[in-house]
Amino acid sequence: MILAHFGPGVYERLGIGGTSRAMLDLIGRLATPAFVLIFGITLAIIYVPKARKAPDATMRGLINRSGLVLLCSLIVSLHGTVNVLMTSDEPAFWFRLLLAQYSVLTFYTVAIFLTALAVRFIAQDPVRIGFLGGALLIFIGSVLGYEAFPFQGEKAIELVRLLFVSGKYGVFVMMGCAWLMIGVGVLIRNHLANGTSFHRDVMAIALGMTLLGLSDGRVVGWRTLGDLASGYAAPPQFWYLAMVGGAMLSALVALDRYTVPVVGFVLERIGRYPLSIYVAHSLVLPGVALLRWAAPTLPEAIGTVGCLLLFIVFCMYKVWASTAPDRARRALATQS
């Protein structure tokens, strides 16, 4: 995520290009679809068991989570909203104002809400319902994403089309892919419950997804590493998410199999607060722009580095705060 959003400016200043730039761009592009697919695995491991025991409470919890994500989405979109409000006399103002709210968090708001409504049914048979429901959503999104639901102009219906079909975070395809991963999450959960390793099974699925995704994408038209780095398009394409899903599952197995001192600890702690860290990172570039406006004589490098440092300090605080329960347990053990 950091490479995707902050990397291009750094690469240009450092003169990084060619294959190295394509590889860095490709790694950055993994962020969004990997997060989406992790959503499906989390459903299986965390929310499906909860929905079996307390379906109403689980539904309410997911709806509340959807509301929180909506609030964060509005914060992330604030910079674009202000830009539109400063040009309120231009045509199609309301359309552009609503369009400025669109982000990956818009997808999560809708996807979590719709999943909340369906979670009690998914919990009854998560593997089959997740697979068939996900495949149906992908089919609908793929059909509508091209000729069946064309551009509607600057109208409200176009915003609906953007949200569910044509946008780079199209709900139908992306949520469908997340639901497909519920079966993988069930597999992992069952292995954990039985005290057995999930590594071989999940790695087999990962390699299969990667090969199938690359094969299908080859037909679509990728030929070089640069094509893969820019292949995540709008509307979302299933082959690309399959390829990323394979890479994500491979990373999951590797990180669970091998202990990486310090790095593994930091990754695990940061992984507990993805939403707040995402919101914080999205404020860095608007913060730089605000400094340019408020203090035009301030050297650009100082403003940029200062905003980045604030973000890094925030991340360090979240990591430190996540260790509070461990520190409390150690203190109790020392006293006893």
N, C-alpha and C positions, 0 to 999 in steps of 0.2 A: 504494500500500500504506500509506504513512504517512497519507494523507488518510482512508483507510478505517478505520484502527485508532485514530488519535489525533484525527482531525478532529471527530467528533461532540461530544466534550467541549469543544473550542475553540469550535465553532459556538454551542453553548448559552450559553457564557459571554459571547460577543460578540453574541448576539442575532441571529445570521444565520438567516434563514428564507426561505420562499417559493421563487421560481425560482432564486435564487442558491444556496440550500441544496440544492435538487434537483440542480443542475448539479455542485456539489462532491461530493455523494453519488454521482452517476453516474460521475464520474471515478474516485473511490475504488473503485467496484465493478468497474472494468475490470481491477484488479490481478490477482486470482486467475485468471480465465479467460485473460487475456493471457499470464501466466506458463505456464499449461498448454499453450497453443497454441505458444508459443515452444519448448517441450519437443519438439514434433513437428518443427519446423524444424531444431532442433539435431540431432535424430536423423539427418536427411537430410544435413546439412552435415558433421557430425563423425563419427557412429558408423556410418553405412552404408558409407562408404569403408573404415573400419577393419575392419568385419565381413567385407567382401569379401576383404581381405588376411589377416586373422587372426581368424576367427569365434570360436574358443574364448577367445582373450585378450580380445576385445571383450566377450563374454558375462561373463567373470569380472570385468572392469572395471566393468560396469554393476551386477553383483550386489554388488560391494564398495561401489559408490556408494549402492546401495539400503540397505546396512547402515549407512553413515554417516548417511543421511537418517533412518533409524529411530532412531539415537542422538539426533540433533537433535530428532526428534519427541518423544522422552521428556523432553528438557530443556524444550522449549516447553510440554509438558503438566504440568510439575512443580507449578506453582501449583495447578492443578485437582486434581491427585493429592493434594496435601497437604490441601486442603479436604475431600476425601472421607475421607481417613484420620482426620481430626479428628472425623468423625461415623460411626465404624465400627460403632456399635451400631444404626444404622438398617436397615430392611429393604432387601433387594436390594443389599447392600453391594458384592459382587463385580461385579454388573452395572454399577453406577454407577462403580466404580473403573476398569473397562475402558472405559466410555463417556467418562471424563475424558481418555483418551489420544487421542481422535479429534481430528484437525486436518487441515489441508491437507497437512501433511507425511506423515500416514498415507497419504493418496492417493498421494503421490509414492513412498513406500516400496514400495507394492504395484505401482504402474504401472511403475516403473523395473525392478523384479524381473521382472514378467511380460514386459516388453519385452526384457529381457536373454535370456529363454528363447526369444523369437521373432525376435531380431535377425538371425540367420543366414538365416532364411526371408524376412524383409522385405528384406534386402540383395539377394536374387536378382532381385526386381522391385519396387523400393520404391514406385513410383507406383501400380501396380495393386493390390499387396497392401496397401499403406497405405490406399488409398481403399476397397477392398472390405472389408478387415478392420475399418477404422474405422466404416464404415457399418453393418456387422453388429453391432458392439459398441453403437453408438448405438441401433439397433433393439431389441436385447435389453434394454438398460437402460431404454429408454422404455416398452416393454411391461410389464416387471416393475415399473417404478417406480410404477405406478398400481394397477389392480385385480388383476393377476396374482400379485402377491406382497405381500399385505396385512400390516399391523402384526402382529407375533408376540408382543407382550408383553415383559416384562422377562426374556428368555431369551437364550441364546448365539446362537441363530439370528437374533435381531433385530439383533445387532451385525454379523453377516455381511450382513444386508439393508441396514443403515445404510452399511456400507463400500462395497458394490458397487452399490447401487441407490438407496436413498431419501435418503441424506445429501446435503448441499449439495456434497460433493466425490465424488459417486458414481463409482466407478471405471469402470464400463461406458461411460457417456456421456462422461465427461471424457477418458478415455484414447482412446476412439473419435475424439473431435474432434482430439486431438493427433495421432493416426495419419493423419487426413485431411490434416493440414498437411505431412506428409512430402513429398507431391508438390510443394508450393510450395517447400519447402526444396531439392528436387532442381532445380527451375527456377532458383532463385537460385544454387545451386552451379554449374550448367552455364554460366550467364551469367558468373560470376566466372572460371571456368576458361577461357572463350573471350575474356575481356577486354571483354565487352559489358555494357551497362547493363540491369539487371533492372527499372528503375523503372516503365516503361510497362506491362509485363506484370503485375507485382505490384500496381500501382495499379488496373488493370482488375479483377483478382481481388478486391482490397479493396473496391472500390465495389460489385461484384456481391454479395459476401458481406454487406455492410452493408444493401443494399436488400432482399435476400432475407430476411435475418434480421428486419428491421423489418416486412416484409410478413407473414411468418409470425406474428410476435409480435402484429401488429395483429389477426389472427384470434383469437389466444389471449386478447387483451384489453387491451393497453396503450393508453392514450389520452392521457396527459400525460407530461411530462418526469419528474414524480415517480414515475409508474408504471415508467418505464425504470430509475430509480434504485433501485427496490426489487424489480425483476423477476427478479433473480438468486435463484432459489428452490431449495428442495429438494423433489423430486429436480432435478438440473440439467436445463435445457431447451435443446435444440439451437438454437432460434431465437436465444436470448440469446448463446450462445457464438459463433454465426455473426456476429451484430452486433458483438460485441467483437473477433472475429477481423479483421473489416474495419477497425475502428478501429486495431487493433494493427499491421496491415500498412501502413496509411496512415502511421502514425507511423514505422514502420521505413523506408519510402521517404523520408519527409521528413528524417529524421535522417541518412540516408545521402547525400541529395542536397544538403542545406544544412549548412554548417559554422556552429555556434553557439559563439563563443569562450567559453572557461571552462566553460559549461554542458555542451557536448558532451564535453569532456574528463572532467568529473566523472561524467557519466552512463556514459561508456564504462568508466571505471575501476571505478565501483560495480557495473556489470554483470558484472564478473569474479568478484564475491564475493556473489552473491545469497543463498546459504544462510547464511553466517556473519552477514551483515547482518540477514537475517530473524530468526535466532535472537536476536541482540542486541536488536533492536527489540521482540521479544516479551517480553523481561525488564524493559522499562521500567515498565509498569503494575504488575506484581507487586512491583517494587522500590519503587514509590511506596507500595503497600499495606504492605510490610514496614516502611518508615520510619514510617508512621502508627502501626503497632503498637509498634515499638521506641522511638519518640520522639514520643509523643502531643502534647507541647507545641510541637513544631517546626511553624512555619507551613506550611500545606499547599502554598502557592505555592513555598516554598524547596525542599521535597522534590520536587515535580513538576519544577521547572526543573532541579534538580540531576541527577535521573535522565535527563532529556532531554539535558542537556549531556554526560553521560557517554556516551550513545549517539552523539551528534554527534562527540565526540572519537574514539570507536572508528571511526566511518565515515571521519573525516579520516585516521586512522592507516592504514586499509586502502587509501585512495587514495594516500597517500604511499608505502606499502610496494610498491604495484603499479608504481611508477616506478623501483624499484631496478635492474631490468635495463637500462633506458634510461640511468640515471645511470652504471652500470658501463661501458656501451658508450662513453659520452661520455668517461669517464675514460681508457679504453684508447686512444681516438682521440687524446686530448690528449697522452698519453705517447708515442705513436708519431710 
